[in-house]
Amino acid sequence: MAEYRKSTAEHLGADVTAEAGAVPSGDASVLDTVAGRGPALAVLAHPDDESFGLGAVLAALTTAGADVRVVCLTYGEASTLGAVADLATVRRAELTAAAERLGISAIVLHAFPDGHLGEIAPAAVDEVVQNDLGDAATLVVFEPGGVTGHPDHQAATAAAHRVADRYQLAVLEWGVAPTVAAQLNAEYGTTFVALDGDGTADIAVDRAVQRAAINCHESQARDNPVLARRLELQGTVERIRLHPPPRSTHTMP
């Protein structure tokens, strides 16, 4: 069910202009804290989530010295972008190439059905995440609303939070600011969910490596105006929230 890939870092691409008026309220100490805890495992629904969404954050973590790994729960075979008969194979190759750009040390790809992850028994999803934990100290995820409201994103994040609670792991959430979500929803009729409230921090990022990784997902990035506009609105700022490991209230299995 799972496929394992090793990858090495390569830094390519170009930066973008910062969002007008955006002033980072956080700093690199959040990412340094995560890197200092030990390996970080990104738990995601689709190939390209690691680049289109988390790309700048994962690249910043590797720059901070973190060993970053990815578990992807579907092959993304149901995408309507770049639809071809062997899209799952195409997207697997794109993910492998993008992971190399981001400096991700390993990926594990699972074959849960794309578009139906939320219909899978939570225990089944939790089991594969648990099996892929290794020595991870932090799980990196989309915010609970799935950023775009996608049920697959929500299911992946929910599984990561359940596993993190069970194993007393930290969770680093990524999302978009309310102004970005509102602007995208107004312009494109999308369903972006904002990350806001206690614990959120805006950090400055370099998008060069992220853009190189995005370019590896040619099937999905070629005709994706929402992605281009989101990056334009975000500029060189990303929004994150770090949940420290919960206090132990039960014995791990």
HELIX and SHEET records of a PDB file:
HELIX    1   1 SER A   29  ARG A   37  1                                   9    
HELIX    2   2 ASP A   49  GLY A   53  3                                   5    
HELIX    3   3 GLY A   55  THR A   63  1                                   9    
HELIX    4   4 LEU A   87  LEU A  102  1                                  16    
HELIX    5   5 LEU A  117  GLU A  119  5                                   3    
HELIX    6   6 PRO A  122  ASN A  131  1                                  10    
HELIX    7   7 GLY A  146  GLY A  149  1                                   4    
HELIX    8   8 PRO A  151  TYR A  167  1                                  17    
HELIX    9   9 PRO A  178  TYR A  188  1                                  11    
HELIX   10  10 ALA A  208  CYS A  216  1                                   9    
HELIX   11  11 GLU A  218  ALA A  221  1                                   4    
HELIX   12  12 PRO A  225  GLN A  234  1                                  10    
SHEET    1   A 8 GLU A   3  LYS A   6  0                                        
SHEET    2   A 8 ALA A 106  LEU A 109 -1                                        
SHEET    3   A 8 VAL A  68  CYS A  72  1                                        
SHEET    4   A 8 ALA A  40  LEU A  44  1                                        
SHEET    5   A 8 THR A 138  PHE A 142  1                                        
SHEET    6   A 8 ALA A 170  GLY A 175  1                                        
SHEET    7   A 8 VAL A 237  HIS A 243 -1                                        
SHEET    8   A 8 THR A 200  ALA A 204 -1                                        
END                                                                             
